Amino acid sequence: MTKRTHDFSIYLLKPGVDAETALDDEHELTRITASNLPPNSQLFLLEGEADVWWPAYLGIDKSLRRNRLGAVLFVTAASRLFAVTFGRVSSQLCDESYEREFGLRVTLNSLDELKLSATDTLSPAGGRQRRTQLPIEADLTVLDFDQNSDVLKRLSGKVREEFKSIFSSVSGTDCVRVRSNIAAPKLGELCSALLKLSRLNDYKKRFPQIGKIARVTDPATVRKLDNKLVAAVNGRSALLNLTVPDLTTYPHGANAKFVGGGRRAASFSDVFVEPYFEFLDSLDQNGVVNIETLRRAHKLQLESDQGTQKYPLYRCLVFDTSLKPAGPMYHLLDGQWYRVAKDYVIDLQKELDLAWSVSELPAYSHGSEGAFNQHVAAEDKQFICLDTSSMSPVRKHRVEPCDLLSIDGHWLRLWHVKRSTLSFMLSHLFSQGANSIHLLKQEPSAVENLRALVKARAQSGQGPFLTAIDGGLFEVRFVIVTHKNPMAKAANLPLFSKITLRRTAKELRAYGVRTRFEFVEDQSPKATKKAKVKRVHAL
């Protein structure tokens, strides 16, 4: 007779944690005894009335059973303590009591790398989360996992033959979820096997793409990183940057200001970290903050005719740091810390520095990017201004070919200009450059529309431009207007902007397109004050 299989969710507790300290301070569990437990184990039961909203919402008069039942079994095995959960009781565990990515390590060491079926990934640069599922078995490449920009959250597939006697399926991130026919008294053996699997480094050979970028989820590590962030803010560090966490196009006349601590700061025409430092200096206690100040009290407020939007400062700060000199780099973006392998960061910097150029464009001292583009084309006849134009086929959304167009021998140069080194704005810039090339390479009508734009806007010498368009040799040049030293090259870019730029360059290279980036000196003021500091009620 075949043994019945069951699904188990198993957490590996941190060293020094026992059953009592593993449970949340407000847990609702009761310790009980049972007749079929493994050795060296303790069982805690959750029972009671479930709070279900939908029967009353739907007007159901029938008496329904609303029992809430779950349990946590603490098992000691291989000198470590495990928590095996039954039912929806994971919230009863203390968030800091268990090891992070235990489930992911077990999964990576257990699955056949050629028989994968699904991935859950996160792309930090754009905040995109994606689940990819296939009807066939494949490797990570077919599942469209980008090792240079994606964070692997979960992986599914076929278990390797040598582990099928232990479990028939496996998945997980922090906890490991396995399906097994093991008897209850032998759960300790299952936990020991999982612990052994989690300690293997075999997955690094079979999945060399994994581990370059990872979310930091361990609360203790997050606290250490938060302490570094607070020290940087209180020290008014030049390594801090400020951004709007949403991809936002500022409405005309929009103001940015900082609120909290009983004050409302002056309004500014753009978002920079220096005005926030000025706001801090205007507060009592010399503008010293703690992590709760950044998470809750202080907010970035955007005001326009379209309304007001507020963001906690913690979500707006962009910061790179490390905890050990030879250790990994950590990056804060949109309120989430990411761990990035140090050798990966070094290789990324070296590769992008090769794509950097000294800019031939004039310094920026204009009221808008559009005014700058028009000025460049008016002063230098080798440029055509295509800002605000569109080459999209009929009934498709507008796609701007570029801001400026020029030629270099047989190559057609498409210049895209952005006055910002903030991560989300640069992601938008790189996306614009990629979308333009995709359209030109895939839609013949877009090429014809570009030719028509050249004929309409070229002041003289259309012929070489039209010849270059027909030749199909394109070079995309990303122009970044900044106060930073251009000789710092790729070091001027936030970490995830570097990752996005490399991915974009790789995509364009597949089309035979060259990619370059450069910096133009920003000679305009960093921000314009629009109001005086005044006291208001604390937020």
Secondary structure as the mmCIF struct_conf table of DSSP 4:
data_model
#
loop_
_struct_conf.conf_type_id
_struct_conf.id
_struct_conf.beg_label_comp_id
_struct_conf.beg_label_asym_id
_struct_conf.beg_label_seq_id
_struct_conf.end_label_comp_id
_struct_conf.end_label_asym_id
_struct_conf.end_label_seq_id
HELX_LH_PP_P HELX_LH_PP_P1 THR A 2 THR A 5
STRN STRN1 HIS A 6 LEU A 12
STRN STRN2 LEU A 13 LEU A 13
HELX_LH_PP_P HELX_LH_PP_P2 LYS A 14 LYS A 14
TURN_TY1_P TURN_TY1_P1 PRO A 15 GLY A 16
HELX_RH_AL_P HELX_RH_AL_P1 ALA A 19 ALA A 22
STRN STRN3 LEU A 23 LEU A 23
TURN_TY1_P TURN_TY1_P2 ASP A 25 GLU A 26
STRN STRN4 THR A 30 ILE A 32
BEND BEND1 SER A 35 ASN A 36
HELX_LH_PP_P HELX_LH_PP_P3 LEU A 37 PRO A 38
BEND BEND2 PRO A 39 ASN A 40
STRN STRN5 SER A 41 GLU A 49
HELX_RH_AL_P HELX_RH_AL_P2 TRP A 54 LEU A 58
TURN_TY1_P TURN_TY1_P3 GLY A 59 GLY A 59
BEND BEND3 LYS A 62 LYS A 62
STRN STRN6 ASN A 67 ALA A 77
TURN_TY1_P TURN_TY1_P4 ALA A 78 SER A 79
STRN STRN7 ARG A 80 PHE A 86
BEND BEND4 GLY A 87 ARG A 88
HELX_RH_3T_P HELX_RH_3T_P1 SER A 90 GLN A 92
STRN STRN8 LEU A 93 LEU A 93
TURN_TY1_P TURN_TY1_P5 ASP A 95 GLU A 96
BEND BEND5 SER A 97 SER A 97
STRN STRN9 TYR A 98 TYR A 98
TURN_TY1_P TURN_TY1_P6 ARG A 100 GLU A 101
HELX_RH_AL_P HELX_RH_AL_P3 PHE A 102 SER A 110
STRN STRN10 LEU A 111 SER A 123
TURN_TY1_P TURN_TY1_P7 PRO A 124 GLY A 127
STRN STRN11 ARG A 128 ALA A 138
TURN_TY1_P TURN_TY1_P8 LEU A 140 ASP A 144
TURN_TY1_P TURN_TY1_P9 GLN A 147 SER A 149
STRN STRN12 VAL A 151 VAL A 159
HELX_LH_PP_P HELX_LH_PP_P4 ARG A 160 ARG A 160
HELX_RH_3T_P HELX_RH_3T_P2 GLU A 161 PHE A 163
TURN_TY1_P TURN_TY1_P10 LYS A 164 ILE A 166
BEND BEND6 SER A 168 SER A 168
STRN STRN13 SER A 169 GLY A 172
BEND BEND7 THR A 173 CYS A 175
STRN STRN14 VAL A 176 SER A 180
HELX_RH_3T_P HELX_RH_3T_P3 ALA A 184 LYS A 186
HELX_RH_AL_P HELX_RH_AL_P4 LEU A 187 SER A 198
TURN_TY1_P TURN_TY1_P11 ARG A 199 ARG A 199
TURN_TY1_P TURN_TY1_P12 ASP A 202 ASP A 202
HELX_RH_AL_P HELX_RH_AL_P5 TYR A 203 ARG A 206
TURN_TY1_P TURN_TY1_P13 PRO A 208 GLY A 211
BEND BEND8 LYS A 212 LYS A 212
STRN STRN15 ILE A 213 ARG A 215
HELX_RH_AL_P HELX_RH_AL_P6 PRO A 219 ASN A 234
TURN_TY1_P TURN_TY1_P14 GLY A 235 ARG A 236
TURN_TY1_P TURN_TY1_P15 ALA A 238 LEU A 239
STRN STRN16 ASN A 241 LEU A 242
BEND BEND9 PRO A 245 ASP A 246
HELX_LH_PP_P HELX_LH_PP_P5 THR A 249 PRO A 251
TURN_TY1_P TURN_TY1_P16 HIS A 252 GLY A 253
STRN STRN17 ASN A 255 GLY A 260
TURN_TY1_P TURN_TY1_P17 GLY A 261 GLY A 262
STRN STRN18 ARG A 263 ARG A 264
HELX_LH_PP_P HELX_LH_PP_P6 ALA A 265 SER A 267
STRN STRN19 PHE A 268 PHE A 268
BEND BEND10 SER A 269 ASP A 270
HELX_RH_AL_P HELX_RH_AL_P7 VAL A 273 ASP A 281
TURN_TY1_P TURN_TY1_P18 SER A 282 SER A 282
BEND BEND11 LEU A 283 ASP A 284
HELX_RH_3T_P HELX_RH_3T_P4 GLN A 285 GLY A 287
HELX_RH_AL_P HELX_RH_AL_P8 ILE A 291 GLU A 292
HELX_RH_PI_P HELX_RH_PI_P1 THR A 293 ALA A 297
STRN STRN20 LYS A 299 SER A 304
TURN_TY1_P TURN_TY1_P19 ASP A 305 GLN A 306
STRN STRN21 GLY A 307 PRO A 312
HELX_RH_AL_P HELX_RH_AL_P9 LEU A 313 CYS A 316
STRN STRN22 LEU A 317 SER A 322
BEND BEND12 LEU A 323 LYS A 324
TURN_TY1_P TURN_TY1_P20 PRO A 325 ALA A 326
BEND BEND13 GLY A 327 GLY A 327
STRN STRN23 MET A 329 LEU A 333
TURN_TY1_P TURN_TY1_P21 ASP A 334 GLY A 335
STRN STRN24 GLN A 336 VAL A 340
HELX_RH_AL_P HELX_RH_AL_P10 LYS A 342 ASP A 353
TURN_TY1_P TURN_TY1_P22 LEU A 354 ALA A 355
STRN STRN25 TRP A 356 TRP A 356
BEND BEND14 LEU A 361 LEU A 361
HELX_LH_PP_P HELX_LH_PP_P7 PRO A 362 ALA A 363
STRN STRN26 TYR A 364 TYR A 364
BEND BEND15 HIS A 366 SER A 368
HELX_RH_AL_P HELX_RH_AL_P11 GLU A 369 GLU A 379
TURN_TY1_P TURN_TY1_P23 LYS A 381 GLN A 382
STRN STRN27 ILE A 384 CYS A 385
TURN_TY1_P TURN_TY1_P24 ASP A 387 THR A 388
HELX_LH_PP_P HELX_LH_PP_P8 SER A 392 PRO A 393
TURN_TY1_P TURN_TY1_P25 VAL A 394 ARG A 395
BEND BEND16 LYS A 396 LYS A 396
BEND BEND17 ASP A 403 ASP A 403
STRN STRN28 LEU A 404 ASP A 408
TURN_TY1_P TURN_TY1_P26 GLY A 409 HIS A 410
STRN STRN29 TRP A 411 LYS A 418
BEND BEND18 ARG A 419 ARG A 419
HELX_RH_AL_P HELX_RH_AL_P12 SER A 423 GLN A 442
HELX_RH_AL_P HELX_RH_AL_P13 PRO A 444 ARG A 457
BEND BEND19 GLN A 459 SER A 460
HELX_RH_AL_P HELX_RH_AL_P14 GLN A 462 GLY A 471
TURN_TY1_P TURN_TY1_P27 GLY A 472 GLY A 472
STRN STRN30 PHE A 474 THR A 482
BEND BEND20 HIS A 483 LYS A 484
HELX_RH_3T_P HELX_RH_3T_P5 PRO A 486 ASN A 492
BEND BEND21 LEU A 493 LEU A 493
HELX_RH_AL_P HELX_RH_AL_P15 LEU A 495 ARG A 509
TURN_TY1_P TURN_TY1_P28 ALA A 510 GLY A 512
STRN STRN31 ARG A 514 GLU A 521
STRN STRN32 ASP A 522 ASP A 522
BEND BEND22 SER A 524 SER A 524
BEND BEND23 LYS A 526 LYS A 526
STRN STRN33 LYS A 529 LYS A 529
BEND BEND24 ALA A 531 ALA A 531
STRN STRN34 LYS A 534 ARG A 535
#
